[in-house]
Amino acid sequence: MYVQHTDEIPQNPPTPTSSGHEPTTVERGSFCTARCSCGWSGPARRSRDRARTDAAEHSAS
């Protein structure tokens, strides 16, 4: 069994956005897509970092 050390626990847990958007990233093969609970979907990206940026930009708008 894995014991999680206190330095591995995130200090600031994610807070839900006030607009009700909950963007996530979904991987399919070598591509990653940002999707949201509202039905929005970003373009397929090879860069997972860019897909996370797309999701952050969507939740900010």
N, C-alpha and C positions, 0 to 999 in steps of 0.2 A: 504494500500500500504506500502511496506517495504522500508524504507530509509536506504541506505547503508552509514555507518559512514566511515570517512576517515581512521580510524585505521583498517578497515576490507578490504580495497582495497589493493591488492598485490603490494608491492613496486617494484618488479622486474617482469614485465610481461614475460611470456614464449617467447623465441625467436625461430623462425623456425630454424631447423637444416640445415646446409649448404649442406648436402648430399641428401636432399629431403625426408628424412624419417620422418613420422609423426606417431609415435607409440601411441596407446591408449590401454585402457583395456576394455574388454567386459565381462559382467556378465551373466552367464546362470545358473540358479538355485543356488547351493552353490559353484559353481566354477567360477573362474575369469581367463580370457585368455588375454595375451598381443597380439595385432595385429598391423600391420603396413600398411601404404598405398602402400608399395612396394609389398605386398602379403605375407610377412613373418608372421608367427603365432607361438607363443610360446606354451608350454604345459599348459594344464588346471591345475590350482592351487586352493587349498582351501584358501591359504593365499593371500589376495589382495596385501599386501605389497611385497610379492615375485613376483607377476605378474608385479607390477610396476618396480621392480628391473630388471626383464627380459626385459621389454620395454626400460629401460635406458641403459642396456648393449647392446641392439641391435642398438640403435641410436648412441652409442659411437663407435661401430665397423664399 
